[in-house]
Amino acid sequence: MKKKLTVSIALIFMLAACSLPAATPVEQAATPASATITVPTDIPTDTQIPTLVPATATPTLTPIPPTSTSTAVPVVESLDATVTADLLSCRYGPGSEYLYLYGLRKGANIQLSGRTDGNNWVMVKGKNLCWVNTKFIEIQGDPQTLQVTYPGGYKLPVSPYYAGTTVLSAVRDTNDKSKVTVKWTDIALRAGDEEDADMFIYIIEVWRCEGRKTIFDPFASNYPEVTFVDEAGCDIPSHGRVFFQEKHGFAGPAEIPWPAQ
């Protein structure tokens, strides 16, 4: 009897155990086979992705043409002109202090065949070549189109009685480098060899620089010394020479050893 009771109690416990609910699994539930995972195409990021730019060819530098084109001035053989002064001196050289050759009256028609490169004197064509100032004539044309004939294409008449001088020095002022002083040996003019009482015995021809322009200046002096301005900045090197002048012609020239800037 007791044995049957024990068996019954054991059977009751077995039946109770079969009726208890199952425990919840701890694993994450699997994704159903029919589900689709969508990955977003625009992923936010804190780092900017650089944009790749295709390499370009190295640019070719094209020279910029000058704003203005230099045009050569045409050269003519001669120009016609008319004297406008009452009486115009035509001189042996291109300046008012050279020896006098003859005079031209107002209204005279002349032909010009040359010029200097640096001042406003032009050469009169004729049996005896001489020089006049363009301020006292009316020119039919541009005098800059005339051939430059001084000093290369024209020679001053040579004095048969005197030798030329010798340049002693050509120096720049220590306080002003633009000032040049030239000195030479003195020559005594014999009585009767002067053209007139106002004649200068020295003609100093200088091609000097001022304001970045080359200027031709024939200075005149009765003393063996002259001072003038010569600046830097010109394309043509400055240069000059000294003549001794007497009524029969010109002695020299003595070249000036040009001082450096």
Secondary structure, 3 states (H helix, E strand, C coil): CHHHHHHHHHHHHHHHHHCCCCCCCCCCCCCCCCCCCCCCCCCCCCCCCCCCCCCCCCCCCCCCCCCCCCCCCCCECCEEEEECCCEEEEECCCCCCCCEEEEEECCCEEEEEEEECCCCEEEECCCCCEEEEHHHEEECCCHHHECEEECCCCCCCECCCCCCCCEEEEEECCCCCCEEEEEECCCCCCCCCCCCCCCCCEEEEEEEEECCEEEEEEEEECCCEEEEECCCCCCCCCEEEEEEEECCEEEEEEECCCCCC
